């Protein structure tokens, strides 16, 4: 019998983010892992946030900018779907 570690997906969620708002095509991009993720949109607004991994291997992302606006959502693999405070959908991927 072969013995080994039974840990699964121990790395911290994150990477390089490429997101786009579906209606206006506004782009947000940035880099980070775990509790420190920093994104910047094409207008110069900075979004800071965090990522937490759930038991089902999905990742929950939460971001906030300096004006109090929020983005939050879930990622299954490399595809990310977020919603902002006004109900607009942001979709993208993580490298």
JOJOTA-V315894 format. One line per field, one symbol per residue. phi: phi as a letter, one per 30 degrees, with the letter a starting at -180 (. if undefined). psi: psi as a letter, one per 20 degrees, with the letter a starting at -180 (. if undefined). burial: I if it has 24 or more other C-alpha atoms within 12 Angstrom, else O. Layout:
phi = ???
psi = ???
burial = ???
This chain:
phi = .ccadcdbhddddlkccbbbdddcidcbblblbidbbbcbcdcjdcccabbbcdddidbccbbbcdcidbbalbbdbcdcbbbcdcjdccblbbd
psi = qpqrqjqpmiqpqabppoqpphgikpqpqaqrqciopoqpriijpppqarppprhjjqppppqqrijjqqpqaqpgdipppqqahjjqppqbrp.
burial = OOOOOOOOOOOOIIIOIIIIIOOOOOIIIIIIIOOOIIIIOOOOOIIIIIIIIOOOOOIIIIIIIOOOOIIIIIIOOOIIIIIIOOOOIIIIIIO
